[in-house]
Amino acid sequence: MGDHWSQEPVLELPVAVTGPPARARRGWAAAALLVVVTLAVAGLTGALDHVPLLDHPVALGVEAAGGALLIAAWWRRERRWITRTLPVLLLVVAVLVGLIAIMLLATGTITDAYPPSFAVWVGAGIAAIAGCPLVLRHTGTWRNVAAVLAVPLTFSGAFLLIDQHYGIWPQLGDVLGHSGAVGGRQAHDLLGAGTAPDGAPPRHGIIVDLDVPGTHSHFKHRPGVVFLPPAYFSADRQKLPVLVMLVGSPGTPINWLKSGHGQATDDAYAADHHGIAPVLVVVDHNGSATGDSECVDGPQGNAETYLTVDVPAFLTDTLHLRRDPSRWGIVGFSEGGTCALDLVLGHPDVYRHFLDLGGDAGPNLGSPAHTLSDLFGGSVAAQQAHDPMRLLRTGRYPGVTAWFGAGAGDPRDIAVSRRLAAATAEAGIPTHLLIVGGGHNWQFASAALAQTLPPLCVELGCAGGPAPATAGQGK
């Protein structure tokens, strides 16, 4: 009997992969974790505070990279994926984006119009998250990597592009809440004693944390900030003019100094006028980032009393500034602009100058019914007492000056500003109208403040400014 090989089948067992591929995956994961931790530490410690966020090519590049990775992760020729899974996924994303838009509108979080491209950018981020589980289960390593990287890139791109549209956070430090303000005991000493940190008058102004108590109003508010020009740290600080700065909704107080470049604008004026410039007092009149008090007393809180009683008392008692309505004014953007107009007309014994940038024709929360109930507690008399047109017809305003501004790309705000400017001029108030580049965003507000501050300072009693007619169109 000759030798022969057995014909029995050989059972091959799967071999676990424990070599370089597994080690490589662990290495990539560790490297990615190290990068994330390093960036987080650098951000929290302020090392990245000055990273600019309003560079349009960078924003587009980040969004394009995220979109490309998303397409790469989703690229499959399977019939079921193309005809069923992908259409359902895109439909779910579209529904979610639509529901978010409806929720923002219904809750009043966002009331201004925004471009349709916002839906595309936000939708890309939601799609990246929604598609991740499907891609990670059925594709190879590189598509998995692409799917995971697409999530932070699409959301980062959406954030950058939306931020660029409104100009809310010029630098990364602004997003992280690093205002650069002096706080704690040092802030108390600066405000109370009026002494510079090193004992000598500083060359530049200083941002200091500020929390005006609601002693009479009991208004629940967030802390604010104050910008003190160099002249504040001199014997003449009592004579400095005051500008109360009000942001819109949504917004935070520091927006005026950072997004609106109030700090840089006031500092530049002070540099040309021996350190003399208005004290910029940025307080919270809404209670939260998405609150909307319209600066009236009502169901939203006693914001009007806070701004006309508590804030002035604090400025005179704690900051030791002279209470002089002819040298005090209010600057507001968006809802803050509506407040500026209404507060000066309603309280010319406290403030006599206002700059209304992109404000509405009067306090409102959108629909008339919503405004009457949620803003004025159902009181028609209270609503009429805050109607600017009614106030202009019935009141007298000696010493009051009016400034209105609108972005050239915002026809609605231009129409409102022109109508209000005509009414204030008819009431005998010296009125100025300013149309500058931009839309309803901080880029516009920043440019308008820079052009308006010098002539406004003349009206406030600052020395050496140009004539008011140089700033805008007189009415």
C-alpha positions in Angstrom: 0.0 0.0 0.0 1.6 3.3 -1.2 1.9 6.5 0.8 -0.6 9.2 0.1 -1.8 12.5 1.5 -5.0 12.6 3.4 -7.8 14.4 1.5 -9.6 15.5 4.7 -10.5 19.2 4.8 -8.3 21.4 6.9 -10.1 23.7 9.3 -8.5 27.2 9.3 -9.1 29.2 12.4 -9.2 33.0 12.3 -6.0 34.7 13.6 -6.4 37.7 15.9 -4.6 40.7 14.7 -2.3 41.8 17.5 0.6 43.2 15.5 1.4 46.6 14.1 -2.1 47.5 12.9 -3.5 47.4 16.4 -0.5 49.2 17.8 -0.9 51.8 15.1 -4.5 52.4 15.9 -3.7 52.8 19.6 -0.9 55.2 18.7 -3.2 57.4 16.5 -5.8 57.4 19.3 -3.3 58.5 21.9 -1.9 61.2 19.6 -5.4 62.5 19.0 -6.1 62.6 22.7 -2.9 64.4 23.4 -3.7 67.0 20.8 -7.2 67.6 22.3 -5.8 67.8 25.9 -3.0 70.2 24.8 -5.5 72.5 23.0 -7.9 72.4 25.9 -5.2 73.4 28.4 -3.9 76.1 26.1 -7.4 77.5 25.7 -8.3 77.5 29.4 -5.0 79.1 30.4 -5.4 81.9 27.9 -2.5 81.0 25.6 -4.9 81.0 22.6 -6.9 84.1 23.5 -5.7 86.2 20.6 -6.5 83.6 17.9 -8.7 85.5 15.4 -12.0 84.0 14.5 -13.3 86.4 11.8 -11.0 85.4 9.0 -13.4 84.4 6.1 -11.0 82.2 4.1 -10.2 80.2 7.2 -13.8 79.7 8.0 -14.6 78.6 4.5 -11.6 76.3 4.5 -12.6 74.6 7.7 -16.2 74.1 6.5 -15.0 72.8 3.1 -12.6 70.4 4.8 -15.4 69.1 7.0 -17.7 68.7 4.0 -15.1 66.9 2.0 -14.5 64.4 4.8 -18.2 63.9 5.2 -18.6 63.1 1.5 -15.6 60.8 1.6 -17.0 58.9 4.6 -20.4 58.5 2.9 -19.2 57.5 -0.5 -20.5 54.0 -1.1 -21.8 52.3 -4.2 -24.1 49.9 -2.4 -27.6 50.1 -3.9 -29.3 49.9 -0.5 -27.2 52.8 0.8 -27.9 55.0 -2.2 -31.6 54.3 -2.6 -32.7 53.9 1.1 -30.3 54.7 3.9 -28.8 58.0 2.5 -32.2 59.6 1.6 -33.7 58.7 5.0 -30.6 60.1 6.7 -30.8 63.4 4.8 -34.5 63.7 5.4 -34.0 63.2 9.2 -31.3 65.9 9.2 -33.6 68.3 7.3 -36.4 67.8 9.7 -34.1 68.4 12.7 -32.8 71.6 11.2 -36.3 72.8 10.5 -37.4 72.0 14.1 -34.4 73.9 15.5 -35.3 76.9 13.4 -39.0 76.7 14.5 -37.9 76.4 18.2 -35.6 79.4 18.0 -38.4 81.5 16.5 -41.2 80.2 18.8 -39.1 80.9 21.9 -38.0 84.3 20.7 -34.3 83.3 21.1 -33.7 84.5 17.5 -36.1 87.1 16.1 -33.9 88.7 13.4 -33.7 87.3 9.9 -30.7 85.1 9.0 -29.4 83.8 5.7 -30.5 80.3 4.5 -26.9 79.2 4.4 -27.1 78.9 8.2 -29.3 75.9 7.7 -26.8 74.3 5.4 -23.8 74.8 7.7 -25.7 73.6 10.8 -27.2 70.7 8.8 -23.7 69.5 7.8 -22.7 69.2 11.5 -25.9 67.4 12.4 -25.4 65.1 9.4 -21.9 64.3 10.4 -23.1 63.2 13.9 -26.1 61.3 12.6 -24.1 59.4 9.9 -21.2 58.4 12.2 -22.8 55.2 13.6 -23.8 54.0 10.1 -20.3 54.7 8.7 -18.4 53.2 11.7 -20.3 49.9 11.5 -19.8 49.2 7.8 -16.7 50.8 6.5 -12.9 50.6 6.7 -10.4 52.5 8.8 -9.9 55.5 6.6 -13.6 56.2 6.2 -14.0 55.8 9.9 -11.3 58.4 10.5 -13.0 60.7 7.9 -16.4 60.3 9.6 -15.0 61.1 13.0 -13.0 64.2 11.9 -16.0 65.5 9.9 -17.9 66.1 13.1 -15.6 68.7 14.7 -14.7 70.3 11.4 -18.3 70.8 10.2 -19.4 72.2 13.5 -16.3 74.4 13.8 -16.9 75.7 10.3 -20.5 76.4 11.0 -19.6 78.3 14.2 -16.9 80.3 12.4 -19.2 81.3 9.5 -22.1 82.2 11.8 -19.8 84.1 14.1 -18.3 86.0 11.1 -21.8 87.0 10.0 -22.6 88.6 13.3 -19.1 89.5 14.5 -19.9 88.3 18.1 -16.5 86.8 19.1 -13.6 88.4 17.3 -11.0 86.2 19.1 -11.0 82.8 20.8 -10.6 84.4 24.2 -14.0 86.1 23.8 -15.7 82.7 23.3 -14.0 81.4 26.5 -15.1 84.4 28.5 -11.6 85.7 29.0 -12.5 89.4 29.1 -9.2 90.6 30.4 -11.1 92.6 33.1 -9.5 93.4 36.4 -11.5 91.6 39.1 -11.6 90.8 42.8 -10.0 93.1 45.4 -8.0 94.9 42.8 -11.2 95.9 41.0 -12.7 97.2 44.3 -9.6 99.3 44.9 -9.6 100.7 41.3 -13.2 101.7 41.4 -13.3 103.0 45.0 -10.0 104.8 45.3 -9.5 105.7 41.6 -5.8 104.7 41.9 -4.0 103.0 39.1 -2.5 99.6 39.7 1.1 100.9 39.9 0.2 104.3 41.4 0.8 106.3 38.2 -1.9 107.3 35.6 -1.9 104.5 32.9 -1.3 105.2 29.3 -4.4 103.1 28.3 -7.8 102.5 29.8 -8.6 99.5 31.9 -11.5 97.1 31.9 -12.8 96.4 35.4 -15.5 93.9 36.5 -18.6 95.7 37.6 -21.7 94.3 39.5 -24.2 97.1 40.1 -26.6 95.8 42.8 -30.3 96.1 42.2 -31.0 97.8 45.5 -34.3 99.4 44.5 -35.3 97.4 41.5 -34.3 93.9 42.8 -33.6 93.2 39.1 -31.9 89.8 38.6 -28.9 90.6 36.4 -25.5 89.3 35.3 -22.3 91.1 36.3 -21.1 93.7 33.8 -17.9 95.6 33.1 -16.7 99.2 33.0 -14.0 100.7 30.8 -12.1 103.4 32.7 -10.1 105.8 30.5 -6.7 107.1 31.7 -8.2 110.4 33.0 -10.3 108.4 35.5 -7.1 107.9 37.5 -6.7 111.7 38.0 -8.1 114.4 40.2 -10.7 115.3 37.5 -12.4 111.9 37.2 -15.7 113.3 38.6 -16.0 115.5 35.5 -15.8 112.6 33.0 -18.8 111.9 30.9 -20.6 108.6 31.1 -22.0 106.3 28.4 -24.1 103.4 29.5 -23.7 100.6 26.9 -26.5 98.2 26.2 -26.2 95.1 24.0 -29.1 93.3 22.3 -30.7 89.9 22.7 -29.0 87.5 22.6 -25.9 89.0 24.0 -23.6 89.5 26.9 -22.3 92.8 28.4 -18.7 92.3 27.3 -19.8 92.3 23.7 -19.8 96.1 23.6 -16.1 96.3 24.6 -14.9 93.3 22.5 -17.3 92.7 19.6 -18.2 96.4 19.3 -14.6 97.4 19.9 -15.8 99.9 22.5 -12.5 99.5 24.4 -10.3 100.3 21.4 -12.5 103.1 20.2 -12.7 104.9 23.6 -8.9 104.3 24.1 -8.1 105.8 20.8 -10.2 108.9 21.6 -8.5 109.2 25.0 -5.0 109.0 23.3 -5.8 112.1 21.3 -7.4 114.0 24.2 -4.9 113.8 27.0 -6.5 110.6 28.5 -10.0 112.2 28.5 -12.8 110.0 27.2 -16.2 108.8 28.4 -16.5 106.1 31.1 -18.1 103.1 29.3 -20.5 101.4 31.7 -21.7 98.1 30.3 -24.5 96.6 32.4 -26.9 93.7 32.0 -30.5 94.7 31.3 -31.8 91.3 30.2 -30.9 88.9 33.0 -29.6 86.2 30.7 -28.0 85.8 27.3 -31.4 85.2 25.7 -33.5 87.4 27.9 -35.4 90.4 26.5 -36.6 93.0 28.9 -36.7 95.9 26.4 -35.6 97.9 29.5 -39.1 98.3 30.9 -40.5 97.3 34.3 -42.8 94.4 33.9 -43.0 90.6 34.0 -39.4 90.4 32.7 -38.2 92.3 35.8 -37.7 95.9 36.8 -35.0 96.6 34.2 -36.1 100.3 33.8 -35.7 101.0 37.5 -32.4 99.2 37.5 -31.0 101.4 34.7 -32.5 104.7 35.9 -32.2 104.4 39.7 -29.7 101.7 40.7 -27.1 102.2 38.0 -26.9 106.1 38.4 -26.7 105.7 42.2 -23.8 103.3 41.9 -22.0 105.5 39.4 -22.1 108.4 41.8 -21.6 106.6 45.1 -19.0 104.0 44.1 -17.3 105.3 41.0 -17.5 108.9 42.4 -18.7 110.3 39.0 -20.7 113.5 39.0 -24.4 113.0 38.3 -25.0 115.4 35.4 -27.6 114.4 32.8 -26.0 116.7 30.3 -22.9 114.6 30.4 -24.6 111.2 30.6 -25.8 109.2 27.6 -26.9 105.7 26.5 -25.5 103.7 23.5 -27.4 100.6 22.4 -27.3 98.1 19.6 -30.3 96.2 18.4 -32.7 95.7 21.4 -30.2 97.9 23.3 -30.8 100.6 20.7 -34.5 100.5 21.4 -33.7 100.8 25.0 -31.4 103.8 24.5 -34.2 105.8 22.7 -36.9 104.9 25.1 -34.9 105.5 28.3 -33.7 108.9 27.3 -37.2 110.0 26.2 -38.7 108.7 29.4 -35.9 109.9 31.7 -34.2 113.0 30.3 -33.5 114.0 34.0 -31.0 111.1 34.1 -29.7 110.7 30.5 -29.8 113.3 27.7 -27.9 111.7 24.8 -28.6 108.5 23.0 -27.1 106.5 20.1 -29.7 104.0 18.8 -28.0 101.5 16.5 -30.4 99.2 14.7 -33.1 99.5 17.3 -36.9 99.0 16.7 -39.6 101.7 16.6 -40.5 100.8 20.2 -40.3 98.1 22.9 -41.7 94.8 21.5 -41.3 91.1 21.7 -42.5 90.3 18.2 -46.3 89.9 18.2 -48.5 92.6 19.7 -50.3 90.1 22.0 -47.0 88.7 23.2 -45.6 92.3 23.8 -48.6 93.4 25.8 -48.8 90.4 28.0 -45.2 89.4 28.6 -43.6 92.9 28.5 -46.2 95.1 30.0 -48.3 92.7 32.0 -51.4 93.4 30.0 -51.3 97.2 30.8 -52.2 99.3 27.8 -51.3 102.4 29.7 -47.8 101.1 30.5 -47.3 100.2 26.8 -48.4 103.7 25.7 -46.1 105.3 28.2 -43.1 103.6 26.4 -44.2 104.4 22.9 -41.5 106.7 21.5 -43.8 108.4 19.0 -46.3 109.2 21.7 -43.5 110.5 24.0 -42.1 112.7 21.2 -45.6 114.2 20.6 -46.3 115.0 24.3 -42.9 115.7 25.8 -40.3 118.5 25.8 -36.6 117.6 25.6 -34.3 120.6 26.1 -30.6 119.5 26.0 -31.4 116.1 24.5 -29.5 114.9 21.4 -30.4 112.0 19.2 -28.2 109.7 17.1 -29.6 106.9 14.9 -27.5 104.4 12.9 -28.3 101.6 10.5 -26.2 99.2 8.4 -26.2 99.9 4.7 -27.1 96.2 4.1 -30.2 96.3 6.4 -33.1 98.1 4.6 -35.5 97.5 7.5 -33.3 99.2 10.0 -32.6 102.1 7.6 -36.4 102.7 7.2 -36.9 102.5 11.0 -34.0 104.9 11.7 -35.2 107.4 9.2 -38.7 107.4 10.5 -37.5 107.9 14.1 -35.0 110.5 13.1 -37.7 112.5 11.4 -39.9 112.3 14.5 -37.1 113.4 16.9 -36.2 116.3 14.6 -39.8 117.4 14.5 -39.9 117.4 18.3 -37.0 119.9 18.3 -34.3 117.5 19.2 -30.9 117.9 17.4 -30.8 114.7 15.4 -28.1 112.9 13.4 -28.6 109.9 11.1 -25.7 107.6 10.2 -25.7 104.9 7.5 -22.5 102.8 7.5 -21.4 99.5 5.9 -22.6 96.2 7.3 -25.9 94.7 8.3 -27.5 94.0 11.6 -24.3 92.8 13.2 -21.4 93.9 15.4 -19.3 94.9 12.4 -21.8 97.6 11.8 -22.1 98.6 15.4 -18.4 98.8 15.8 -18.0 101.1 12.7 -20.9 103.3 13.8 -19.5 103.8 17.3 -16.0 104.7 15.9 -17.6 107.4 13.6 -20.0 108.7 16.2 -17.9 108.8 19.4 -15.9 112.0 18.6 -18.9 114.3 17.8 -20.9 112.6 20.6 -18.1 113.5 23.0 -18.5 117.1 22.0 -22.2 116.9 23.1 -21.1 115.2 26.3 -18.7 117.9 27.1 -15.4 116.3 26.2 -12.9 118.9 25.0 -11.4 119.1 21.6 -13.7 117.0 19.4 -14.8 117.8 15.8 -18.1 119.4 15.0 -21.1 117.1 15.3 -22.0 117.6 11.6 -19.0 115.5 10.5 -20.5 112.3 11.9 -23.6 111.9 10.0 -26.6 113.5 8.2 -28.2 116.1 10.4 -32.0 116.2 10.5 
